[in-house]
Amino acid sequence: MPDEILTLAEVAQLLKVADKTVYTMAQRGEVPAFKVRGQWRFKRDDLDQWIEQKKLSQRDHDKPDGGHG
């Protein structure tokens, strides 16, 4: 489903973390999110892209040269 909108609890389940973790990440701008009448919402496409970016950045970070080269 394109442009699927997820709730905080759904994102927590997707990422397999606590609701509070997702809430804190959203407040800090660490995960793509927006508010609807005071409640956090997450666009699935944005999350998928964010996850891919995290995977790439982690892969570079894990290289023996620290991702420099």
Secondary structure, DSSP 8 states (H G I E B T S, - for coil): -TT-EEEHHHHHHHHTS-HHHHHHHHHTTSS--EEETTEEEEEHHHHHHHHHHHHHHHHHHTSTTTT--
